[in-house]
Amino acid sequence: MSTTEIPSTMRAQFLDSYNAPFALRTAPVPAPTDPHDLLIKVDAASYCHTDAVLAAGAMPPHPPAFPHVCSHEFAGTIVRAGPAAPADLQPGVPVGVPGRSLHPCGTCFECAASPRFDADPPGYSVDCPSASNNGISAHGGFREYAVVDARQVAPVPPALSPVETAPLMCAGVTVYAAILKSGVRKGQRLGIMGCGGGLGHLGLQFATKMGLRVTGVDAADGPLALAKGLDTGADVVDARKEKAEEVRRRLGKEDGKELLGEMGLDAVIILPESQQAFDYGVDMLKNHAKCVVVSFPQKGFQVSAFSVVFRDITVVGSLVGSNKTLREMLAFAAEHNVKAVLRTYPLSKLNELVEEYHKGSGGKLVVDMSLE
């Protein structure tokens, strides 16, 4: 238990219906209900594309209950810890909080023996179908206090501030896990479609600092400028000016290849929701390569049977990462100085943040609770 005085009420931004602005109101501070629960004082909360999808009523498969508090990537400081919380997660410890997985059942096939490539020890899984998700099916981080599960969070390294940590809790761990799932090894080629967006620009940093040869692709001035300004050494391509096959052949010539089938990328990560971006990414791949899909447009993607059958292209999905991967990602980010390009807003200006998000300038937008 904490000796820190905890107020009875807090400020929170509520979504009261789809396609509506957020409403700032006072609400009771939530109470822990499970031995694994942590009550945290939220220090920063980031806005993610999934927040926009949810707010528009397009989040599959289960809608939230209104009023709802968004943000599934946030950071805070523990003020109260349940009896099942481990020694490294006690009051005063700063933590990063992803949305998944709040109160898993601990016994389903996912929890007992998860088939994930980065599975956590038995008893916990980010894929538990019975679990809630902070910011999606349960309240998230756009409030001053939140209840989270000690099994889902990670201690924050001293090198990272709360504002820097929050975007890593979804954007960071999601693209990091996608890079791992791609199977690309040091010296091989990885493509990132949407390289100037929230996930994409973090992916450029992670992948290049892993020693991968990275080609980032975008098709808008703002995100392209952001990606090029990172100075990662990645090859940043404007899809409006260079066709996918031209990129593929150029890379092949750099590698001294003569046949088209051996030219191009070893894997590509698809972050945008457009069919055009998906096709562009697949067309940059060499034969026998892998396409990792992270985005989930409502109408899905059409996959070329020719690419799958005649070129042996493998298409796989990747959704967030395990707690094990979360901790690995945070340690890597702290060691290699991987940080989001971001802008901050006070909690009271969340609707202004959302307006800025829809301009599509790239990077991440974060609520900093220390701002008035």
C-alpha positions in Angstrom: 0.0 0.0 0.0 1.1 3.6 -0.6 1.2 6.4 2.0 0.7 8.9 -0.9 -2.6 10.8 -0.4 -5.0 9.8 -3.2 -7.8 12.2 -4.0 -11.4 10.9 -4.4 -12.0 12.6 -7.7 -10.0 13.3 -10.9 -10.3 14.9 -14.3 -10.9 12.7 -17.3 -11.7 13.1 -21.0 -14.8 11.1 -22.0 -16.0 10.0 -25.4 -19.8 10.0 -25.1 -20.6 8.7 -28.6 -19.0 8.0 -31.9 -17.8 10.9 -34.0 -18.2 13.3 -31.1 -15.6 15.5 -29.4 -14.2 14.5 -26.0 -15.8 16.0 -22.9 -13.7 16.9 -19.9 -15.4 16.0 -16.6 -14.7 15.2 -13.0 -15.0 11.5 -12.1 -14.3 9.3 -9.2 -10.7 7.9 -8.9 -11.0 4.2 -9.9 -10.6 1.5 -7.2 -8.4 -1.6 -7.6 -10.4 -4.8 -7.6 -7.8 -7.5 -8.3 -4.7 -8.7 -6.4 -2.6 -7.8 -9.5 -4.0 -4.3 -9.8 -1.9 -1.2 -9.7 -3.4 2.3 -9.2 -1.2 4.7 -11.1 -1.1 8.5 -11.4 -1.1 9.0 -15.2 1.8 11.2 -16.3 1.4 11.1 -20.1 -1.0 9.5 -22.6 -0.5 9.2 -26.3 -3.1 9.3 -29.1 -2.9 6.4 -31.5 -4.5 5.7 -34.9 -6.6 3.0 -33.2 -8.1 5.8 -30.9 -9.3 7.5 -34.1 -10.7 4.2 -35.5 -12.6 3.5 -32.2 -13.9 7.1 -32.0 -15.3 6.7 -35.5 -17.1 3.5 -34.6 -15.0 1.3 -36.8 -13.1 -0.8 -34.1 -13.7 -4.5 -34.4 -15.1 -6.6 -33.0 -16.6 -5.2 -29.7 -17.6 -1.6 -29.2 -16.8 0.2 -26.0 -19.4 1.2 -23.4 -20.1 4.9 -23.3 -18.9 7.1 -21.8 -15.4 5.9 -22.6 -11.9 7.0 -21.8 -9.5 6.5 -24.7 -5.7 6.0 -24.9 -4.2 2.6 -24.8 -0.6 3.8 -24.7 0.3 5.8 -21.5 2.8 6.1 -18.7 2.4 6.9 -15.0 3.7 6.4 -11.5 2.4 3.6 -9.2 0.6 5.0 -6.1 -0.9 1.8 -4.9 0.0 -1.8 -5.5 -2.0 -4.9 -4.9 -0.7 -7.9 -2.9 0.2 -9.9 -6.1 2.3 -7.1 -7.5 6.0 -8.0 -7.8 8.8 -6.3 -5.9 9.9 -4.2 -8.9 6.3 -2.7 -9.3 5.7 -0.9 -6.0 4.6 2.7 -5.2 6.9 5.3 -6.6 8.0 3.2 -9.7 7.4 4.8 -13.1 5.7 2.3 -15.5 4.7 2.2 -19.1 1.2 0.8 -19.8 0.0 -0.8 -23.1 -3.7 -1.5 -23.6 -3.4 -5.2 -23.5 -4.0 -7.3 -21.4 -6.0 -6.3 -18.3 -7.2 -9.1 -16.1 -6.6 -12.2 -18.3 -8.2 -15.4 -17.3 -4.9 -17.2 -16.8 -6.3 -20.6 -17.9 -7.4 -20.4 -21.6 -5.2 -21.9 -24.4 -3.7 -18.4 -25.0 -2.7 -18.0 -21.3 -1.7 -21.6 -20.7 0.4 -22.2 -23.7 0.4 -19.2 -26.1 1.6 -20.0 -29.6 3.0 -16.5 -30.0 6.6 -16.3 -31.2 7.3 -14.0 -28.2 5.0 -15.6 -25.7 5.0 -14.7 -22.0 5.3 -17.4 -19.3 2.1 -19.5 -18.8 -0.6 -17.7 -16.9 -0.6 -14.5 -18.8 -1.2 -13.6 -22.5 -1.8 -10.4 -24.3 -4.1 -12.4 -26.6 -6.4 -13.7 -23.8 -10.0 -13.5 -25.2 -11.4 -12.8 -21.7 -9.1 -9.9 -20.9 -10.1 -6.3 -21.1 -7.9 -3.7 -22.8 -7.2 -0.3 -21.3 -8.4 2.4 -23.7 -10.4 0.1 -25.9 -12.8 -2.2 -24.0 -11.9 -0.6 -20.6 -11.0 2.9 -19.7 -7.6 4.2 -20.8 -5.1 6.9 -20.1 -6.8 10.2 -20.8 -7.5 10.7 -17.1 -5.4 11.5 -14.1 -5.6 8.1 -12.4 -5.9 4.6 -13.9 -6.1 1.0 -12.7 -3.8 -1.3 -14.6 -2.6 -4.9 -14.3 0.9 -5.5 -12.9 1.4 -8.3 -15.4 0.8 -6.0 -18.4 3.1 -3.1 -17.5 6.9 -2.5 -17.6 9.2 -0.4 -15.4 10.5 2.6 -17.3 14.3 2.9 -17.7 15.7 6.2 -16.3 16.7 7.4 -19.7 13.1 7.8 -20.8 10.6 10.4 -19.6 6.8 9.7 -19.3 6.1 11.7 -22.5 8.8 9.7 -24.4 7.5 6.4 -22.9 3.8 6.8 -23.7 4.1 6.4 -27.6 6.2 3.3 -27.1 3.4 1.5 -25.3 1.5 0.8 -28.6 3.3 2.3 -31.5 6.7 1.3 -30.2 6.0 -2.2 -29.1 3.8 -2.9 -32.1 6.3 -2.0 -34.8 9.2 -3.6 -32.7 7.3 -6.9 -32.6 6.5 -6.6 -36.3 10.2 -6.2 -37.1 11.0 -9.3 -35.0 8.2 -11.2 -36.7 9.5 -10.3 -40.1 12.5 -12.5 -39.4 14.8 -10.1 -41.2 18.4 -10.5 -39.9 21.2 -8.0 -39.6 22.4 -7.0 -43.1 19.1 -8.0 -44.8 16.6 -5.6 -46.3 13.3 -4.5 -44.6 10.7 -2.2 -46.0 8.4 0.0 -43.9 5.3 1.3 -45.7 4.1 4.5 -43.9 7.5 5.3 -42.6 6.7 8.9 -41.5 3.7 8.0 -39.4 3.6 7.2 -35.6 4.6 3.6 -36.0 6.7 4.1 -39.1 9.2 6.6 -37.8 9.8 4.5 -34.7 10.2 1.5 -37.0 12.9 3.3 -39.0 14.8 3.9 -35.8 14.5 0.4 -34.4 15.3 -1.4 -37.6 18.3 0.7 -38.6 19.7 0.4 -35.1 19.3 -3.4 -35.3 21.6 -3.3 -38.3 18.9 -3.9 -40.9 19.1 -2.2 -44.3 15.8 -0.3 -44.4 13.7 1.2 -47.1 11.0 3.5 -45.8 8.1 4.5 -48.1 5.5 7.3 -47.7 3.4 9.4 -50.0 2.8 12.7 -48.2 5.1 15.7 -47.8 4.9 16.0 -44.0 5.6 12.4 -43.1 8.3 12.2 -45.7 10.1 15.2 -44.3 9.8 13.8 -40.8 11.3 10.4 -41.9 14.2 12.0 -43.8 14.9 14.3 -40.9 15.6 11.4 -38.5 19.0 10.9 -40.1 18.8 7.1 -39.6 20.6 6.3 -42.9 17.4 4.6 -44.2 16.5 4.8 -47.9 13.4 7.0 -47.8 11.2 6.7 -50.9 8.4 9.0 -52.2 5.9 6.6 -53.6 4.5 9.4 -55.8 7.8 9.7 -57.6 9.3 6.2 -57.8 7.4 3.0 -58.7 7.8 -0.1 -56.6 9.4 -2.2 -59.3 11.9 0.7 -59.9 12.8 0.6 -56.2 13.1 -3.2 -56.4 15.5 -3.1 -59.4 17.5 -0.3 -57.8 18.1 -2.3 -54.7 18.9 -5.4 -56.7 21.6 -3.6 -58.6 23.1 -2.3 -55.4 23.2 -6.0 -54.2 24.8 -7.1 -57.5 21.7 -9.2 -58.5 20.8 -10.0 -62.1 17.4 -11.8 -61.9 14.3 -9.9 -60.8 13.2 -12.7 -58.5 16.3 -12.2 -56.3 16.0 -8.4 -56.3 14.2 -6.4 -53.6 13.3 -6.6 -49.9 13.4 -9.6 -47.6 10.3 -8.4 -45.8 8.0 -5.5 -45.7 5.8 -4.1 -42.9 2.4 -2.6 -44.0 1.3 0.2 -41.7 -1.1 2.3 -43.9 -4.7 1.1 -44.6 -4.7 1.7 -48.3 -4.7 -1.1 -50.9 -2.3 1.0 -52.9 0.3 0.9 -50.1 -0.2 -2.8 -49.6 0.4 -3.5 -53.3 3.4 -1.2 -53.4 4.9 -3.0 -50.5 4.4 -6.5 -51.9 5.8 -5.3 -55.3 9.1 -4.4 -53.6 9.6 -7.9 -52.2 12.0 -10.4 -53.7 10.6 -13.9 -54.3 10.1 -16.0 -51.1 9.9 -12.9 -48.9 7.4 -12.0 -46.2 4.7 -9.3 -45.9 3.8 -8.4 -42.3 0.4 -6.7 -42.0 -0.2 -4.4 -39.0 -3.1 -2.2 -40.3 -6.6 -3.4 -40.4 -8.9 -1.5 -42.8 -12.6 -2.2 -42.5 -12.7 -3.6 -46.0 -9.4 -5.6 -45.6 -6.8 -6.0 -48.3 -7.0 -7.9 -51.6 -4.0 -10.2 -51.8 -2.5 -11.1 -55.3 -2.8 -14.9 -55.8 0.0 -14.5 -58.3 2.3 -13.1 -55.7 1.4 -15.8 -53.1 1.5 -18.7 -55.6 4.1 -17.9 -58.2 6.4 -15.7 -56.1 5.9 -17.6 -52.8 5.2 -14.4 -50.9 4.1 -15.1 -47.3 1.5 -12.8 -45.7 1.2 -12.7 -41.9 -0.4 -10.4 -39.4 1.2 -8.8 -36.3 -0.7 -7.3 -33.4 1.1 -5.6 -30.5 3.7 -7.6 -28.5 4.0 -9.6 -25.4 5.1 -8.2 -22.0 8.4 -9.9 -22.7 8.7 -8.0 -25.9 7.5 -4.8 -24.3 10.3 -4.9 -21.7 12.9 -5.8 -24.4 11.7 -2.9 -26.6 11.9 -0.4 -23.7 15.5 -1.5 -22.9 16.5 -1.2 -26.6 14.9 2.2 -26.9 16.7 3.5 -23.8 20.1 2.1 -24.9 19.8 3.3 -28.5 18.0 6.6 -28.0 14.9 5.6 -30.0 12.3 8.3 -29.4 9.2 9.5 -31.1 9.0 12.8 -32.8 6.1 14.3 -30.8 4.1 17.3 -29.8 2.5 17.7 -26.4 -0.9 19.0 -25.2 -2.5 19.5 -21.8 -5.4 17.1 -20.9 -7.8 20.0 -21.4 -6.8 20.5 -25.1 -7.4 16.9 -26.2 -9.8 17.9 -28.9 -7.2 20.2 -30.3 -4.8 17.3 -30.3 -7.3 15.2 -32.3 -7.8 18.0 -34.8 -4.0 18.1 -35.3 -3.9 14.3 -35.7 -6.3 14.4 -38.6 -4.0 16.8 -40.5 -1.7 13.8 -41.0 1.6 15.5 -40.3 3.2 12.4 -38.9 4.9 11.6 -35.6 3.0 11.3 -32.3 0.7 13.5 -30.3 0.8 13.2 -26.5 -1.1 14.5 -23.5 1.4 15.7 -20.9 -0.3 15.8 -17.5 2.2 18.3 -16.2 0.9 20.9 -18.6 -2.0 23.1 -17.5 
